[in-house]
């Protein structure tokens, strides 16, 4: 990926809920492929669980692979410290009781050359965001697109 010096691409986050705390591991393989190809760089990957009583806890990645079918060891120790215990209430607010979630903070390395070109031309990134897919589909349905 193109880029110079200490430049970084836009930083994003995702919270993926696993209802019933059931994980197949398919997403881990895709994420690893994105990292290997230089599309993204993981800054933080944290797993959180919400008990039926609403209490929240951070899971150790080593505790996720209960049956030996998920190879998550490659993600052990992936932490910049951006996500911590003080973020639990925000994450817990979007989770259903009895579910777990993966919280991923990542750099969009694919955009690095574009960001460098913007900065070199005097521009600066001042905002970024994502539109949740369900909201987008609903809006498109409303306008008949």
C-alpha positions as CSV (number, residue, x, y, z in Angstrom):
1,X,0.0,0.0,0.0
2,X,1.3,3.4,-0.9
3,X,2.2,5.8,1.9
4,X,5.0,7.8,3.4
5,X,6.5,8.3,6.8
6,X,4.2,8.0,9.8
7,X,1.0,8.6,7.8
8,X,-2.0,6.5,8.7
9,X,-5.2,5.7,6.9
10,X,-8.6,6.4,8.4
11,X,-9.2,4.6,11.7
12,X,-12.5,2.7,12.0
13,X,-14.3,0.5,14.5
14,X,-16.8,-2.4,14.2
15,X,-18.7,-4.1,16.9
16,X,-19.9,-7.5,15.8
17,X,-22.5,-9.3,18.0
18,X,-22.5,-13.1,18.3
19,X,-26.0,-14.0,19.5
20,X,-25.8,-16.8,22.1
21,X,-22.0,-16.3,22.0
22,X,-21.7,-18.6,19.1
23,X,-18.7,-18.0,16.8
24,X,-17.8,-20.1,13.8
25,X,-14.4,-18.6,13.1
26,X,-15.2,-17.8,9.4
27,X,-14.8,-14.1,10.0
28,X,-11.4,-14.6,11.7
29,X,-10.1,-16.1,8.5
30,X,-11.4,-13.3,6.4
31,X,-9.9,-10.7,8.8
32,X,-6.5,-12.4,8.7
33,X,-6.6,-12.4,4.9
34,X,-7.3,-8.6,4.9
35,X,-4.4,-8.1,7.3
36,X,-2.1,-10.3,5.2
37,X,-3.0,-8.4,2.0
38,X,-2.4,-5.0,3.7
39,X,-6.0,-3.8,3.3
40,X,-6.3,-3.2,7.1
41,X,-4.1,-3.1,10.1
42,X,-5.6,-4.2,13.4
43,X,-5.1,-1.8,16.3
44,X,-7.3,-3.5,18.8
45,X,-9.4,-6.6,19.0
46,X,-11.3,-7.2,22.2
47,X,-14.1,-9.6,23.0
48,X,-16.9,-8.8,25.4
49,X,-19.6,-10.9,26.8
50,X,-23.0,-9.8,28.3
51,X,-24.5,-12.2,30.8
52,X,-28.2,-12.7,31.1
53,X,-28.3,-10.4,34.1
54,X,-26.7,-7.6,32.0
55,X,-23.3,-7.7,33.5
56,X,-20.4,-7.2,31.1
57,X,-16.9,-8.7,31.0
58,X,-13.9,-8.7,28.7
59,X,-13.0,-12.1,27.4
60,X,-9.4,-13.3,27.0
61,X,-8.9,-14.4,23.4
62,X,-7.6,-17.8,24.8
63,X,-11.0,-18.4,26.4
64,X,-12.9,-18.1,23.2
65,X,-11.9,-21.4,21.6
66,X,-13.7,-23.8,23.9
67,X,-14.0,-26.7,21.5
68,X,-10.7,-26.4,19.7
69,X,-12.2,-25.5,16.3
70,X,-11.3,-21.8,16.2
71,X,-7.8,-20.8,15.5
72,X,-7.7,-17.4,17.3
73,X,-4.2,-17.6,18.8
74,X,-2.9,-15.4,16.0
75,X,-5.0,-12.6,17.4
76,X,-3.7,-13.0,21.0
77,X,-2.0,-9.8,22.2
78,X,-3.5,-7.6,19.5
79,X,-4.0,-4.4,21.6
80,X,-3.1,-0.8,21.3
81,X,-4.9,0.0,24.5
82,X,-7.6,2.1,22.7
83,X,-10.4,-0.2,23.9
84,X,-10.6,-0.8,27.7
85,X,-12.9,-1.5,30.6
86,X,-14.3,2.1,30.4
87,X,-15.7,1.3,27.0
88,X,-17.8,-1.7,28.3
89,X,-20.9,0.4,28.9
90,X,-21.0,1.6,25.3
91,X,-20.5,-1.9,23.9
92,X,-22.9,-3.4,26.3
93,X,-25.6,-0.9,25.3
94,X,-25.8,-2.5,21.8
95,X,-25.6,-6.2,22.9
96,X,-28.4,-8.5,23.8
97,X,-28.1,-10.4,27.1
98,X,-26.4,-13.8,26.6
99,X,-24.4,-12.5,23.6
100,X,-20.8,-11.8,23.0
101,X,-19.2,-9.2,20.7
102,X,-15.9,-8.6,19.0
103,X,-14.8,-5.0,19.1
104,X,-12.3,-4.2,16.3
105,X,-10.4,-1.0,15.8
106,X,-8.5,-1.0,12.5
107,X,-6.6,1.3,10.1
108,X,-8.0,1.4,6.6
109,X,-4.6,0.8,4.9
110,X,-6.3,0.7,1.4
111,X,-6.9,4.5,1.8
112,X,-3.4,5.4,2.7
113,X,-2.3,6.7,-0.7
114,X,-5.5,8.7,-1.0
115,X,-5.0,10.2,2.4
116,X,-1.4,11.1,1.6
117,X,-2.5,12.8,-1.6
118,X,-5.2,14.8,0.3
119,X,-2.6,15.9,2.9
120,X,0.0,16.8,0.3
121,X,-2.6,19.0,-1.4
122,X,-3.3,20.8,1.9
123,X,-6.5,19.0,2.8
124,X,-7.1,17.3,6.1
125,X,-9.5,14.5,7.2
126,X,-12.1,16.1,9.5
127,X,-14.8,13.4,9.7
128,X,-15.6,9.8,8.7
129,X,-18.3,7.4,9.5
130,X,-20.3,4.4,8.5
131,X,-24.0,4.0,7.8
132,X,-25.4,0.8,9.3
133,X,-26.5,-1.5,6.5
134,X,-30.0,-2.1,7.9
135,X,-30.5,1.7,8.1
136,X,-29.2,2.1,4.5
137,X,-31.4,-0.6,3.1
138,X,-34.4,0.8,4.9
139,X,-33.7,4.3,3.5
140,X,-33.2,3.0,0.0
141,X,-36.5,1.1,0.2
142,X,-38.3,4.3,1.3
143,X,-37.1,6.2,-1.7
144,X,-37.6,3.3,-4.1
145,X,-34.0,3.0,-5.1
